[in-house]
Amino acid sequence: MKNIAPVIILSRTDNIGDVVLTLPLASVIRKKIPGAKIYLLAAGYIRPLADSCEHLHGFIDWNNLRSLDKDEQTTFIRSIKADAILHIYPNAEIARLARRAQIPLRIGTSHRLLHWLYCNRLVSFTRKNSNLHEAQLNFKLAAPLGIDAIPSLDELKTEYGLSRIPPLHDKNLIDAGRFNLILHPKSRGSAREWDWKQWNILADILPADEFKLFVTGTEAEGKDIRKNLLAVHPQITDLTGKLDFSQLIAFISHADGLIAASTGPLHIAAALGKKAIGLFPPIKPMHPGRWAPLGPDASYLVLDKICSDCRGETYCTCINSITPQQVKKLLPKK
């Protein structure tokens, strides 16, 4: 990277899974640009994930930053002395702020009008129609830094750097004699979800002497989970609403596996090297070609067809064509 000091901001203010899949970019930048200091600008609740990543020099809490007036925002960003910002997730407020703060290199995609207004380096690509995985697409914006090659998915599987995991408060939850498996049925509306019937069948066919089952989710999701899953399977340990984000990361790191749709916890489990099994519909851009979990022991299930029949529907026939027996086959046998 020429004519620029190695202080770089990665701006990604969307969801957990999106941020997880951005962490390998930080790793590769540090390898290609020795001494680079990388800041993640993200929503405040992401901080425990950023704190867990050895590739990040610091975290910028967008919720706190946006609460300041414009002069205070500008002063803060200038104090970081950033030389480049990559607008990985388009955000007009952040793009304007980066220009006000006079960050020398401001990189965005050419397909966003706001980037024409506030960025000085534009990269021509679209995520929606690309055949690349989300983790690979992030590298498109690194080209102005001199990073032209897009790593293979195999290369990215171990590049997350989640080596600073917080301690788990209650280690007694983990059963050393069984496979500790997390079921994460809900997605807060961000993905197509498996039907409750399928989750219940899966719980039925997993031997209790081999698997200790947990269910995770928010407190709001817990009401639905208790009604539709735990009422039938009270042996499942209910962790809904009981773990903050820091403890969720810690718990996943101590568990053995996780099953979910395309959600943040799925990508965290994959990044931590757990048996991560994703359930996907064959609908672009929600399909696993774009969002599959990446990790040394990650896999996914999807119906082998090209389909858009359920695009405007809540119930997805294709994802519910995935059987509990298929999921079980991916789990270790005693």
Residue, then its C-alpha position, 0 to 999 in steps of 0.5 A: m500500500k503506497n503513500i498512505a499510513p496504515v490506519i484503516i477503518l472498516s465501516r460495517t453497521d449492519n448485522i452480526g453475521d455480516v460483521v463476522l464475515t468481514l473479520p477475515l478482511a482485517s486479517v488479510i489487510r494486516k498480512k499484506i500491510p505490516g503494521a496496519k492498525i484496523y478499527l471496526l466502526a459498527a453498531g454498539y452491540i457488536r463490541p463483544l465480537a470486536d473485542s474478541c478479534e485479535h486483528l482489530h486495533g480498536f472499536i468505534d461505537w456508531n451508536n455513541l458516535r451518532s449521538l454527538d453533534k457534527d463537530e464532535q463527530t468530526t473531532f473524534i474521527r480526526s483523533i483516530k488519524a485514519d488514512a483510509i475508510l472502507h464503506i463495506y455497508p453503505n451508510a450516508e451519515i458515515a460517508r458524510l462524516a468521513r469526508r468532513a473529517q478529511i480521511p484521505l482515502r474513502i472507498g465505496t462501491s460505484h453503484r451507490l450515489l452517496h459514494w459518488l458524493y462522499c468517496n474519492r475511490l470507487v470500486s465497480f461491483t454489486r453484491k446482489n448479482s455476484n456469484l462470490h461469497e459475502a466474505q469474498l465480496n468484502f475484498k473488492l473494496a480492498a483493491p485501492l489498498g493494493i490487495d487485488a487477489i480475492p482469497s478462496l473460501d478455504e483460505l478464509k475459513t481460519e482467518y477470523g482471529l477470535s482468540r480473545i473470547p470472554p470467560l464463560h460465567d457458568k461452565n457447569l452448563i457444559d456436559a463433558g460426556r455428551f455432545n453439547l449442541i445448540l439449537h438456534p431456531k429463530s433469526r429475528g426475521s433476517a432469514r428463512e426458518w425451519d418449521w417447529k415440526q422439524w425442530n421437534i423431530l430433530a430433538d426426538i431423534l437425537p439420543a439423550d445419552e449422546f447429545k445435550l441440547f440447548v436452545t438460544g435466542t432473545e427473550a422475545e423469541g423465547k416465548d415462541i420457543r417455549k410454546n413450540l419446542l420446550a413444551v414438547h421437549p422440556q429436557i432441552t436447556d432453555l437459554t433464551g434471554k439469559l445470555d448477553f452477546s458477550q456470554l453468547i459468544a463465550f457459550i458457543s466457544h464452549a459448546d460442540g456444535l450449533i444448528a441454525a438458519s443464516t444467522g449471526p450465531l451460525h457464523i460465530a460457531a463456524a468462525l470458532g471451529k465448531k460443528a456449524i450446520g446452516l439451513f438455507p433456502p435456494i433463493k438468491p441472494m439468501h442462498p448458501g453460495r452467498w451466506a454459507p457458514l465458513g469454518p473448518d467444521a462448517s456445513y450447510l443443507v439446501l434443496d438442490k434446485i433453483c427456486s423463487d416460489c416462496r420469495g414473497e411468502t413467510y413459509c418456505t417450502c424449500i427450507n422445510s424440505i430439509t429433513p431432520q434425518q439429513v441434519k442428524k447425518l452431519l452430526p458426529k456419531k458416538 
